[in-house]
Amino acid sequence: MSYSEHFVIKKIRLLTPTTCEVYMLNMNKKFMKGWVIRCNQSLVHQFHEQMNNLMQSTHPFQTLMQLKQFHEVDVLC
């Protein structure tokens, strides 16, 4: 996936205080993509702030890729 593609967050769901699901719509190709984000326990104090930043981002896919540096991010669909 290219960073030039435009993604919009359609749903974000907190499963536990340290795990959430994120679903984004690729506006260029018109398909949904989902990820689960599992917080790195040493960064738990920053997790909710990082999720808020993700929700407010104008480029959520890029922000999600940056989160992979700190947390476990797995593709759901």
N, C-alpha and C positions, 0 to 999 in steps of 0.2 A: 504494500500500500504506500502510496506516495503522500508526502506531507502536503502537497499542493491540493489534495482532495479535501473537500469540505465535509466535516462531520458535525452533527448536532446531537447533543445528549438528549435522549428520549426518556430514559428512566435510570435512576440510581437508587439502589435499595441496600440499606445497612442490614446485614444478616446477623452480625454480632458486633460488639464494640470495636473489633479489629478486622472485620471482613465485610466487604461490600461487593455488590454486582453493579456493573455499569453497562448500559445498552446505548449504542449510538447509531444514528442513521447516517449512512454515507450518502450525501446529497447528490454526488456526481453519478453514482451507480445505482442509487435507490435500493440499497439493501441494509439490513440491520446487522450489527456485529455486537457481541457481548463478551465481557471480560469479568473475571473475579479478581479482586485485589485483596491479598492477605498481608496484613501489616507485619513489618519487621518489628519484633518485640522491643528492640532497642530504640525504636522511633515511635513508639505508641503515643507519646505525648504530642507528636506533630501530626498524627494520622488524620484527625478530624479537620484540622486546618488545611491540610493538603487536599482532602476531599472537597472542601468548600472552594478552594482555588480551582480545582478541576471543574466543578459545576459552573463557576463564573468565567471560565476561560473562553476566549473567542476562538481558540484553536485547541479543542479538547483532546483530539487524537495526539497532537504533539505533547501536550501536558501529560497524557497517560503514558506515552513512551518515556518521558522523563521520570515518571514515578517508578518505572522498572529498575532504575538505579538503586532505589531504596526499599522496595517491597516486591513480593512475589506477585506477578501479574500473569494470569493464565487465560487463554481464549476459551470462552464457553460455546460460542456459535459464530 
